[in-house]
Every structure is written in structure tokens, then in C-alpha cells.
Amino acid sequence: MTNLAMTMFEASEGFGLWMFLSIGAVALFVVFIPLTSWIDSQRREREAFYKAETMRRLAESSGEGAKAGIELLREQSRQEQTKKREGMKIGGLINIAVGVGLLIFLRALVRDAPVYLCGLIPGLIGVALLTYALVLAPKAE
């Protein structure tokens, strides 16, 4: 039985590649992704704690401190909304560009069938993102 296993590993040309890819997959999905998400959650938790602590101290200090804290919260909320809208605009433009590129590529690749129309999918997703970001999204106050 041991002889059979050894001949399988030695005779197989792709065993080294298979071993490399399997170890890489385990390293990626079992170690790297959970570790980075845990580190990110710790960072967000720490930021939320510091923000809450700062707001508590401002609110306890005086009437002006409470007003300044509330204004700071409003400004941060406005900045987050603006950042989200700008991200949607960029995402929409990128999707439109990918759709146009896919249209051109598939048209040049397959001339007999209208396969190139698959490029409309990311293009229309980009149009929807841009429409939401420019027209439908709530404006920053």
C-alpha cells in the first residue's frame, strides 16, 4: 500500500503544482482572510470606542462642548455620505468602461453571433449606479 502511494506521487507530473496550489489555498482561506478581517474589526472597534469617549468628554465639559460634539458628528456624517456617493460615481464609471471594453472585445472575438451584447450587463449596472448617485441618492445636508 505504501508502495502504491509513493508511485502515485512520483509518477504524477502535476503533483508539485497541486501541492503548491492546495497549500496556497489553505493559507489564503484559512489563515489570511480570517486574520485580516479580525484585524479590521479590532481597528473599527477601537475607532468607535475612541469616538464615543471623545463625545462623552465633550458632552460632559460644558454647553459649548456638547454643541461642538454634535456639530462634529454631523460633519462626519456628511463626509461619509459624500464619500459613499463619490464611490458610487467611480464604480458606475468603471462599470460603464468595462461594459464598453467587453462589447468591443467580444465583437472582435466572435463575429458570427451577437455575443458582444453581454457587455451591456456591466454597462447597464454602471448606468444604474451613476443614476442613483447623481439623481436618487439623498443630498448631503
N, C-alpha and C positions, 0 to 999 in steps of 0.2 A: 504494500500500500504506500509506504514511504517512497519507494522507487517510482511509482506512478506519479505521485505529486511532484517529485523532482524533475521527471522528464517533461511534465506539463509546463513547469516554469522555465526550464532550459530551452525547450523546443519552440516556445511561443515567442515570436519576434516582437509582438506588441505588449509584452508583459511589463517592460520597463515604463512604457508610456502609460499603460493602465495604472501602474503603481503610482507614478508621479501625479496623474490626474486624480486618483482616489484620495491620496494624501492631501493634495491641494484643496479638493472639495471638502474634506473633513476639516481642514484648517480654516477654510472660509466660513462654512455654515455652522460649525460647532464652536469655534473659538472667536474669530474676528468679528462677525456680525453681532453676536450677543455682547461681546466686550465693548464694542463701540456704542451700542445702544444703551448699555448700562452707564458708561461714562457720560453720555449725553444727558441721560435722565438725572444723574447726580449734579451735573452742571446747571440744568434748568431748576432743579430743586433748590440749589444753593442761591441762584439768582432770585428766585421767588422769596426765599427767606430774607435775603438782604433788602429786597424791595419792601417787603412787609415791615421789617424792622425800621427802615428809614421812615416809612409813612407813619408808623406808630410814634416814633420820636418827634416827628414834625407836628403831628396832631396833639401830642401832649405838651408841646412847648408853649404855644400861645395861639391866639386867634389868627394872627398873620401866618403862622406856621401851618395851620390847618388849611388856610386858603392856598398857600403855596403848594402844599401837598396835593390838593385836589387839582390845581392847575397843572401840576407835573403829571398826574395820572391822565388828564385829558390830552395833554400834549403827546404823551407816549401812545395813547390810543389812536390819535390822529396819524402819528408816524407809522404805526403798524398798519392802519388802513391804507395809507399811501403806498407803503412797501408792497402790500398784497396786490393792489391794483396795478402797480408797475410790473410786478412779477407776472401777472396775467397778461399784460400787454406784450411783454417779451415772449412769453410762452405762446401766445397767439401768432406773433410774427414768425417765430421759429417753426411752428406747425405749418403755417402757410408756405414757408420756404421749403420745408421737407416735402409737402404735397406737390409743389411745382417741380422740384427735383425728381420726385418719383414719377410724375407724369412724363417728364422728358426722358428719363432713363428707361422706363417700361415701353414707351413708344419706340425708342430706338432699338430696344432688345427684341420685342415681339411686334412685328408689323402686321401679321395676319388677323389677330384678334384684338378686340378693344380692352386688353388687359390694363392698359395705361390708366383707365378710369379709376383704378384702385388708389391712385394719387389724390383723388378727390376726398378720400376719407380723412387723412390728416389735414388737408387744406380746409375742409369744412369745419373740422374741430377748431382750427386756428381762427376761422371767421367767427365761430361761436364765442370763443374766449375773448376776442377783440370786441365783439358786440357787447358782451356782458361788461367788460372793463370800461368801455367808453360810454355806454348808454345806460345800462341797467344797474350797475353797482351803485350802492349808496355813496354819495359825495362826502368828502371829509369836511367836518364842520369847522 
